[in-house]
Each structure stands twice: as C-alpha cells, then as structure tokens.
Amino acid sequence: MKKLIGLAAFCIAAGMLFMLFLVNRFVGLVLIVLLLLIGYNFFCCD
C-alpha cells in the first residue's frame, strides 16, 4: 500500500510541474517538493 501511495504522490508531483508554468509558482513549487518527498519515502523506503 505504501508503494501505491508513493507512486500516486510522485505522479501528482510530476503533473504539477505543468501547473508551475500556469499559476502561482511558489505554491506549485512547495506542493511539488512536498509530494516528491512523500513519494520517495513511501516508494523507496520499506
């Protein structure tokens, strides 16, 4: 289950890279970093 959550968070963060060019960059950047860290921890760590 942790790997599924990690993969979903990573995919959301990758999709938010497109949002970075459309709206407020600071909010998008914070959300991307947060989701990448969550995704990495859930997917790669046991």
N, CA, C and O atoms as CSV, one atom per row, in Angstrom:
chain,resi,resn,atom,element,x,y,z
A,1,MET,N,N,0.817,-1.198,0.000
A,1,MET,CA,C,0.000,0.000,0.000
A,1,MET,C,C,0.862,1.264,0.000
A,1,MET,O,O,0.518,2.257,-0.642
A,2,LYS,N,N,1.983,1.220,0.723
A,2,LYS,CA,C,2.862,2.381,0.754
A,2,LYS,C,C,3.449,2.664,-0.622
A,2,LYS,O,O,3.640,3.824,-0.985
A,3,LYS,N,N,3.737,1.613,-1.393
A,3,LYS,CA,C,4.289,1.822,-2.737
A,3,LYS,C,C,3.246,2.462,-3.651
A,3,LYS,O,O,3.589,3.294,-4.491
A,4,LEU,N,N,1.988,2.088,-3.497
A,4,LEU,CA,C,0.926,2.677,-4.303
A,4,LEU,C,C,0.748,4.157,-3.972
A,4,LEU,O,O,0.599,4.983,-4.873
A,5,ILE,N,N,0.763,4.486,-2.699
A,5,ILE,CA,C,0.656,5.886,-2.283
A,5,ILE,C,C,1.859,6.672,-2.784
A,5,ILE,O,O,1.717,7.808,-3.238
A,6,GLY,N,N,3.038,6.074,-2.703
A,6,GLY,CA,C,4.245,6.739,-3.181
A,6,GLY,C,C,4.210,7.000,-4.674
A,6,GLY,O,O,4.595,8.075,-5.135
A,7,LEU,N,N,3.752,6.019,-5.424
A,7,LEU,CA,C,3.652,6.191,-6.872
A,7,LEU,C,C,2.634,7.267,-7.234
A,7,LEU,O,O,2.874,8.082,-8.125
A,8,ALA,N,N,1.505,7.267,-6.547
A,8,ALA,CA,C,0.484,8.280,-6.811
A,8,ALA,C,C,1.009,9.679,-6.490
A,8,ALA,O,O,0.809,10.612,-7.269
A,9,ALA,N,N,1.681,9.826,-5.342
A,9,ALA,CA,C,2.220,11.129,-4.965
A,9,ALA,C,C,3.283,11.586,-5.964
A,9,ALA,O,O,3.355,12.770,-6.294
A,10,PHE,N,N,4.094,10.670,-6.437
A,10,PHE,CA,C,5.124,11.014,-7.416
A,10,PHE,C,C,4.496,11.454,-8.740
A,10,PHE,O,O,4.950,12.421,-9.352
A,11,CYS,N,N,3.465,10.754,-9.177
A,11,CYS,CA,C,2.789,11.117,-10.428
A,11,CYS,C,C,2.079,12.462,-10.308
A,11,CYS,O,O,2.080,13.252,-11.253
A,12,ILE,N,N,1.478,12.723,-9.159
A,12,ILE,CA,C,0.837,14.018,-8.947
A,12,ILE,C,C,1.878,15.130,-8.997
A,12,ILE,O,O,1.647,16.178,-9.600
A,13,ALA,N,N,3.023,14.898,-8.362
A,13,ALA,CA,C,4.081,15.909,-8.362
A,13,ALA,C,C,4.604,16.147,-9.773
A,13,ALA,O,O,4.889,17.284,-10.148
A,14,ALA,N,N,4.730,15.084,-10.552
A,14,ALA,CA,C,5.191,15.253,-11.933
A,14,ALA,C,C,4.162,16.039,-12.742
A,14,ALA,O,O,4.535,16.872,-13.567
A,15,GLY,N,N,2.890,15.789,-12.521
A,15,GLY,CA,C,1.841,16.536,-13.217
A,15,GLY,C,C,1.788,17.988,-12.794
A,15,GLY,O,O,1.417,18.857,-13.583
A,16,MET,N,N,2.155,18.249,-11.566
A,16,MET,CA,C,2.135,19.623,-11.080
A,16,MET,C,C,3.257,20.459,-11.679
A,16,MET,O,O,3.228,21.687,-11.589
A,17,LEU,N,N,4.246,19.811,-12.289
A,17,LEU,CA,C,5.269,20.575,-12.995
A,17,LEU,C,C,4.644,21.438,-14.092
A,17,LEU,O,O,5.114,22.544,-14.360
A,18,PHE,N,N,3.588,20.932,-14.723
A,18,PHE,CA,C,2.886,21.727,-15.729
A,18,PHE,C,C,2.167,22.904,-15.092
A,18,PHE,O,O,2.104,23.984,-15.680
A,19,MET,N,N,1.621,22.707,-13.889
A,19,MET,CA,C,0.949,23.789,-13.186
A,19,MET,C,C,1.920,24.908,-12.846
A,19,MET,O,O,1.533,26.072,-12.747
A,20,LEU,N,N,3.170,24.549,-12.669
A,20,LEU,CA,C,4.181,25.531,-12.306
A,20,LEU,C,C,4.268,26.656,-13.338
A,20,LEU,O,O,4.589,27.794,-12.995
A,21,PHE,N,N,3.988,26.342,-14.575
A,21,PHE,CA,C,4.079,27.346,-15.631
A,21,PHE,C,C,2.772,28.101,-15.838
A,21,PHE,O,O,2.733,29.054,-16.617
A,22,LEU,N,N,1.690,27.693,-15.151
A,22,LEU,CA,C,0.393,28.301,-15.391
A,22,LEU,C,C,-0.029,29.294,-14.313
A,22,LEU,O,O,-0.541,30.365,-14.638
A,23,VAL,N,N,0.174,28.963,-13.033
A,23,VAL,CA,C,-0.317,29.823,-11.952
A,23,VAL,C,C,0.813,30.191,-11.009
A,23,VAL,O,O,1.979,30.185,-11.404
A,24,ASN,N,N,0.484,30.508,-9.787
A,24,ASN,CA,C,1.455,30.956,-8.788
A,24,ASN,C,C,2.590,29.946,-8.641
A,24,ASN,O,O,2.358,28.794,-8.272
A,25,ARG,N,N,3.777,30.365,-8.922
A,25,ARG,CA,C,4.919,29.453,-8.948
A,25,ARG,C,C,5.351,28.996,-7.565
A,25,ARG,O,O,5.788,27.857,-7.404
A,26,PHE,N,N,5.239,29.857,-6.566
A,26,PHE,CA,C,5.706,29.475,-5.229
A,26,PHE,C,C,4.854,28.353,-4.643
A,26,PHE,O,O,5.392,27.390,-4.096
A,27,VAL,N,N,3.546,28.467,-4.750
A,27,VAL,CA,C,2.649,27.435,-4.222
A,27,VAL,C,C,2.874,26.122,-4.969
A,27,VAL,O,O,2.917,25.059,-4.351
A,28,GLY,N,N,3.014,26.186,-6.265
A,28,GLY,CA,C,3.269,24.984,-7.050
A,28,GLY,C,C,4.583,24.333,-6.677
A,28,GLY,O,O,4.665,23.108,-6.586
A,29,LEU,N,N,5.602,25.128,-6.462
A,29,LEU,CA,C,6.910,24.591,-6.102
A,29,LEU,C,C,6.880,23.912,-4.736
A,29,LEU,O,O,7.472,22.846,-4.562
A,30,VAL,N,N,6.202,24.512,-3.779
A,30,VAL,CA,C,6.093,23.918,-2.445
A,30,VAL,C,C,5.351,22.583,-2.523
A,30,VAL,O,O,5.777,21.607,-1.906
A,31,LEU,N,N,4.260,22.529,-3.266
A,31,LEU,CA,C,3.499,21.284,-3.393
A,31,LEU,C,C,4.294,20.204,-4.121
A,31,LEU,O,O,4.217,19.030,-3.761
A,32,ILE,N,N,5.044,20.586,-5.126
A,32,ILE,CA,C,5.864,19.621,-5.856
A,32,ILE,C,C,6.922,19.017,-4.943
A,32,ILE,O,O,7.102,17.799,-4.918
A,33,VAL,N,N,7.615,19.857,-4.200
A,33,VAL,CA,C,8.667,19.362,-3.305
A,33,VAL,C,C,8.064,18.456,-2.234
A,33,VAL,O,O,8.616,17.395,-1.942
A,34,LEU,N,N,6.944,18.860,-1.650
A,34,LEU,CA,C,6.303,18.056,-0.620
A,34,LEU,C,C,5.886,16.690,-1.154
A,34,LEU,O,O,6.149,15.675,-0.510
A,35,LEU,N,N,5.249,16.646,-2.303
A,35,LEU,CA,C,4.792,15.376,-2.860
A,35,LEU,C,C,5.947,14.510,-3.339
A,35,LEU,O,O,5.872,13.284,-3.247
A,36,LEU,N,N,7.009,15.115,-3.846
A,36,LEU,CA,C,8.172,14.325,-4.232
A,36,LEU,C,C,8.822,13.664,-3.020
A,36,LEU,O,O,9.237,12.507,-3.089
A,37,LEU,N,N,8.910,14.389,-1.923
A,37,LEU,CA,C,9.488,13.803,-0.709
A,37,LEU,C,C,8.610,12.683,-0.161
A,37,LEU,O,O,9.122,11.635,0.233
A,38,ILE,N,N,7.311,12.888,-0.133
A,38,ILE,CA,C,6.395,11.845,0.325
A,38,ILE,C,C,6.467,10.636,-0.593
A,38,ILE,O,O,6.536,9.499,-0.127
A,39,GLY,N,N,6.452,10.879,-1.879
A,39,GLY,CA,C,6.520,9.781,-2.844
A,39,GLY,C,C,7.812,8.999,-2.748
A,39,GLY,O,O,7.803,7.771,-2.826
A,40,TYR,N,N,8.900,9.685,-2.584
A,40,TYR,CA,C,10.188,9.000,-2.461
A,40,TYR,C,C,10.230,8.163,-1.195
A,40,TYR,O,O,10.643,7.004,-1.233
A,41,ASN,N,N,9.813,8.726,-0.088
A,41,ASN,CA,C,9.852,7.994,1.176
A,41,ASN,C,C,8.941,6.781,1.161
A,41,ASN,O,O,9.333,5.724,1.655
A,42,PHE,N,N,7.746,6.894,0.616
A,42,PHE,CA,C,6.815,5.765,0.597
A,42,PHE,C,C,7.229,4.707,-0.420
A,42,PHE,O,O,7.082,3.513,-0.162
A,43,PHE,N,N,7.742,5.128,-1.566
A,43,PHE,CA,C,8.022,4.179,-2.639
A,43,PHE,C,C,9.359,3.471,-2.442
A,43,PHE,O,O,9.473,2.273,-2.701
A,44,CYS,N,N,10.359,4.200,-1.992
A,44,CYS,CA,C,11.711,3.630,-1.926
A,44,CYS,C,C,12.074,3.044,-0.577
A,44,CYS,O,O,12.913,2.147,-0.506
A,45,CYS,N,N,11.467,3.526,0.491
A,45,CYS,CA,C,11.821,3.052,1.819
A,45,CYS,C,C,10.826,1.997,2.286
A,45,CYS,O,O,9.629,2.091,2.014
A,46,ASP,N,N,11.327,1.011,2.980
A,46,ASP,CA,C,10.431,-0.040,3.487
A,46,ASP,C,C,9.944,0.269,4.888
A,46,ASP,O,O,9.184,-0.511,5.463
